[in-house]
């Protein structure tokens, strides 16, 4: 396991996907942002879902995804619904 698995919500599988899209460190994930990382991930993993987007944002914010503020969840959900990929 690498650096990314030290973040909340990031297990071995999600870490592997992040590395596949070129995100290898906490800093890179933060700079990329949850939305951009999710778009890249969706292109290589058709199973990428809303919960994965929440997990990415939680990892960036340093909290479990179920503890994200409702406002953040709504914003992410709207973004997820807007995607046509």
PyMOL commands that set and color helices and strands:
alter all, ss='L'
color gray80, all
select helices_A, chain A and resi 3-6+12-20+26-32+34-44+50-61+65-67+70-82
alter helices_A, ss='H'
color red, helices_A
deselect
rebuild
show_as cartoon
